[in-house]
Amino acid sequence: MGNGRPYDHPLTDIINHRILTFSETADDLIRQIALLIPPQKIDEYVNWQSPPPIAEFEAELRTILTQLRDNATEPTDEREPE
């Protein structure tokens, strides 16, 4: 990631500066994803240099968001066996 200034990196433009970068929908999905995982981990899911066409990109982001939400709400039983 860059130094955090406007137009330095798409992620900081979207999250910190609220600059329209891809589309309103895609940007909003990225903000929602950033609430669930550290922003730097979004790099594992998004190719910032060459994202797919916007409709495909939005669909991918929706899938990522759904998976992250599902993983965040899955109950875990961390109790020791009795």
N, C-alpha and C positions, 0 to 999 in steps of 0.2 A: 504494500500500500504506500501511497505517497505521503506527503507532509500534512495532509488534512485541509489544505486550502481549496477553495472552490475550483472546480474543473481539473483537479489534480488526479482524482481516481473516481470512477463511477460510484463505488460504494459510499465514499464520504459525501459525494454530491447528493446521493439519494438520502442517506441517513442524517447527516449533520446539517446539510445546507438546503435540503428539500428542493433541489434543482431537478426539474423534469429531465430524465436521462434516457429511458427506453420508451415507456408509455406510463400513463397514470396507473394502470392496472399492474404492470410489471413492477414499477417502483413501489407501489403499496405492498405487493407480495414480498418483495425484498425486505421492506421495513418489518413486516410481520415475521419473516424468517429470522431477522436479526434480534427479535425479542426472545427467540427460543434457543439460539446458539450464539456464541461469540462471533461478532462480525467477521473476524479474520477467517473463521471456518467456512464462511460462505464461499470463499475462493475455491473450496473443494467441490462445490456444486456448479459454479458459474464460470464460464469462459468469458471474462470481461473483454478480451481483445476481439473476439469473434463470436458473439452470441448468435443463435439461430434466428430465423425470421420471427417477428414479434409474436404472432399467434402461437407458434411452436414454443417459444421462450416462455410465454405466459402459462401455457399448459404444463411445461416442465416445472415452473415455479410453483404452480398449484399442487402438483404431485409431491414436490419436496416439502411444501408446507404441511400437507396432509400427513405425510409420513412422520415428520417431526412432531406434529401434534399428537399423532397416535402413539408414538414412542414416549412422549412426555406424560401421557395419561394412562399408560399401561401399569396396572398394579404390580408391584413387586413385593414378594414375601421374603423379607430379609431376616425373619426370626430364626433362631436356632431350633433345630428339631428337638422335640421333647423326649 
